[in-house]
Amino acid sequence: LLLKNAPGLVKLTPFYIPVYKSSRRGPLLLRIGLSLYAFLGGLGKQVRFSTLPKCDWLNLDGLEPNNLRAVYQYCDAQTDDPALTQAVLDSALSLGAELRLPADFQKGLKEQDHYRINYFYEGHEEICTAATLVNAGGPWVDSILDRITPAPQKVETERVQGTHILLEGKIAQGIYYLEAPRDRRPVFVMPWKGGTMVGTTETVFKGAPSEVVPLAEEKTYLLEVLGYYFPQFRTAQMTDIQSAFAGLRVLPKGNGHFGTRPRETGLQSDDPKQPRLLTIYGGKLTTYRRTAQKVMERLSQSLPEKKQMADTTVITLKARPNR
């Protein structure tokens, strides 16, 4: 849907999975996984995969050829997340949504069949009422819940930091899905705005979400992955990193490796039959439309009837001209 409805923001991009003698997943297992991927995607042209012949391996941006057993190629979509988010916001505004941004949510008090909400906007305290309140605060979900009365139930989660680095030097053929040599985690190397982006990491984060920053050990880890698979980057140092950024995932609390934790979007409501408060846990940018649809379905019993303004399965999203 995003490829169809946001053609200027989402593009189909080739992905490459090299398989080495030391890889945790062998060629057979990957073929099974990619076949399932294609089947779930309806076996269309966009989701089919292929095995690259050896004669094409030398064209893969200098990928390390020693001990390489196979290379698989498939397609997935790529976007610029701030640009896509802005386009969704612009679309909502064009359909009559109101926006207060940036605003500071102070408190929410449940009063019978609605919430009374206090927030700061442009230096002033504002008050509004709402039939429903959606907490889509990402890593701030719990701190938002702490400002709501009566105190809502929380879901046990863990915040996990992920860092990306950007370097000069062009990766041109597509996006590479790699195994980190140190711990066999998946790491992506991709072309990004004339340079190369590498990410991501998984580090437990305990501080305030606004204070998240890329760590030196994360940068070292990503440089190690890049140099292991692309010899031209083996001399890269910390000083060669042009920029770096970090974000936080909200994952269910549990034992074991982060990669084994569920990545589905969780919806927690105050009342299953007639919810007034709905909190979104986890999720991914690319499932935003489906998540929003599920949220509205859950809240339908608590909202007044209103004419549908648009169908998000067909609505077109447009990038701002300056992007």
N, C-alpha and C positions, 0 to 999 in steps of 0.2 A: 504493500500500500504506500509506503513512504517513497519508494522508487517512482511510483505512478503519480502520487499527489504532490511531491516536492522535488520535481526534476532538477531544479536549479540548486538544490541543497543536498540531495542524496544521490550518489552515483554508484554504479556497479564497479567493483574493483577486484582484480585477480588476487587470490591468496595462494601462497606456496607453502607446502609442508615438506621439508626435507627429512628423510629418514636415514639415520646413520647406524652403524653397527652398535653403538652405545645407546641408541634411543630406547626409551622405556616402552614405546609402542612400535611394534613391527609393521611391515607393509600389509600383512593380511588383516590385522586389527583395524588399521586405518582405512583400508578399502571397505570393510564392513561398516565402519562409522560414517564414511562419506556416502556410501550407498543408502544408508538410513536417512542421512541428511537430504539426499536427492529425493527419496521416496516421500518424506514428510513435506517437501517443497513441491509435490505434485509432478515430479520428474520433468519439469520444464527446463528450457535451455539455461535459464539463469542459475539453476542449482545443480547442474551436472558437473562431474569432475572428470579429470583425465590424468593419465600417467605420462609425465614428460619423458621423451626419449633421451638417452645419454648425450646425444649430439647437441641437445639444447641446454645442458647443464652449464656450459661455459658462458651462456648469455644471462645468467642469473645474478647480476650485480657483483660478481667476484665471490660468490658463495663458496665456502671451503669444499673442495672436491674429495679430499682424502676420506676414506671409509664411508663414503656416501653410497647408500644402497638403492634409494628410490626418491623421486620427487613427485608429489601430487599437487595438482592445481585445481582450485575450485573458485567460485565467485561469491562474494558477499557484498554488502553495501557499506559505504563509508560516508560520514557526514562531518560537518563542522558544528559541534554541539552548541556553542553560543549562538551561532547564526540560526540553527533550527529552532532553538528555544525562543529567540526573538521573533521568528516568523509565526510560531504558534501564538505568541502573545499578541502580535499585530492582528492576526486573524480573529482572535477573541474580541479585541477592542473594536474591530470593524463590525462585529455582530452585536455590539451593545454592552459588552462587559465593562465594568469600571475598575480602575487600577489605582492602588495607593502604593507607590514604590519609590524610594525605600521607606518602609514603615516598621515600627517597633511594637510588636504585640505585647501588651502589658498583662492583661488578664481576661479570662472568659468566665462568666458566671451563668450557670444554667438556671433559668427562671421558667418553670412550667414547661411550655412547649417551644422555647427558643433560648438562644444564648445572648447575653448582654456582653458586648466586647469593648474593651478599652485599648486604644493604641495611640502611639505618637506618630504624627505625620507633619512634616515641614515645621517642626518646632512647637506644635500644638497637640494637646490631647484631644482625641476624637472618640466618640461613642457611637456604636451602631448595634442593631439587633439582627440576628440571623436565625432562620429556622434550623439550619444545619451549620456545623463548623467542621472543615476538613483540615487536618493537620498533615501537611505535606512538607514538613521541615527537614527532611533528609537526616543528617547526623544531629540535628537539633530537636528531633521529635520529642525526646524525653524532657528537655528543658522547657518546651512549650507545654507539655502535659502538666508540668509542675505549676504552671500559672493558671490552671483551669480548676474551677470548683463546681461540684464536688470532685475530689481527686479521682481521675480515671485509672482504670487498670492498665498496667504497662506490660509489654512483651520483653523478655530478657534478650538483649542483643549485645553485639560486640562491634565496636568501630574498628575498621581495618584500613590502614593508610595505603594508598597506591601512588607511586611517583613515576613521572615520565621525564626524559631528558631530550633535548634538541641539540643537534650538532650540524656543522657544515659537512658537506660530502653527500653526494646524491645517491639514494637508492631509487631506481627508476622503474623497475619492472612490475612492482606490486608490493603487497604486504606479506611478510614472512612470519609464519607461525613456528616458533622455535622452542626447544626445551633448554632451560637454563642448565649449564653443565654442573653447577653446584648442587642443586636440589631437584632438578627435573620439572620445575614449574614452567607453565607456558609464558613466553615473553614474545611480544610482537615488535618487529622492526619494519618501519614503513616510511615512504616518502611523505614529506609534510612541508608545503610552502617553500620549496626550493632546497630544503635540507632533509635531515633524517631524524625521525622520532623513534625512541625506544621506550617500551614500557610493558607491563607495569610491575610493581612490587606488591608484597603483602606483609605489612608490619602492624602489629597491634598498637592502637592509639588510645591513650588514656586522658589526654588533656582536653582543653576547650577546642571545639571544631574550628573556630576562627584563627587558632594559632598553628594549624597544621602547615608544615614546611618540608620540602625535600631534605632527607637526611644524607649525610656524606656517605654512609655505608650503602644506602640505596643507589646512589649515583655510581659508586664503585661496582656494585653488583651488576648494574645495567651495562656499564662499559665492558665488564668482563664477558657478558653474553654477546654483545656486539662484536668484540674482537675475536671471540672464539669461532664465530661463524663467518665473519667477513675480515680476512687478513689485512685489508687496506686500513682497517680501523684499530689494528693491534697496538699501535703506538699512541693512540688517543689518551689524553690525560684529562684530569678534572678541569684544567684550564681551557680545554677544547669544547667544553659544554657551553653552548651559547645561552641557554636558559633551561629551567626545570620548573615543574609544577607538581603539586600533590593534591589529592582529593581523598575523601573518605567514603567507604562503603559501609552500609549497615547490614550486618549478617546475623543470623540466629546464633545465640550463644551455644557452644557445644565443645566437644573434644575432637582432637584430630586436626588434620590439615585443613586450612581454610578452603581449599579447592573442593573438599567433600561437603561443604555446607550448602544447603539449598539456596538458590538465587532467585526464587520466585518472589513476586511482590506479595506482601502480607497486608491484609486489611483488618484492623481491629476496631470494633464499634462498641459504643456504650450500651446499646440495646439491639439485639439481633432482629427484633420484629419492627421496631420503629426507631432507627438510629438518629441521634441528634449530633453526635460527635463521631467522626471516622478518622482514624490515624493510618497513614500509609507507611509501612516498614519496607525498606529495601527497594528492589526494583531496578530497572534499567531505563536509560533515556529512550532507547528504540522501542520500548513497549508502552510509551506514555499514552498513546491514543487508546489502546485496549484497557490500560489501567483506569483512565478517566471514564471510559464506558462502564467498567465494573463499579466504579465509585458511584456514578449516577444511578445505576441499577439498584445499588444497595440503599441509596438515599431516597429513592422514588416514593416510598411510603411516608416520608416525612416532609416532602416538598409540595407546595401547591401546584395545581395543574397549570401548565404554560405551553404556549405554542412552540414547537421545535424550531429553532433558528437556523440550523444547518445539519447536514449529515457528514460527520467527520470521515466516513469511508470514501467520500468523493470530493471533499472540499480541497481546493488547491492552495498550497502554501507557497509564498513568494519571499525570496531573499530581499533584504533592503539593498538599494542600489550601491551604497558605500561598502558593501561586503563582497 
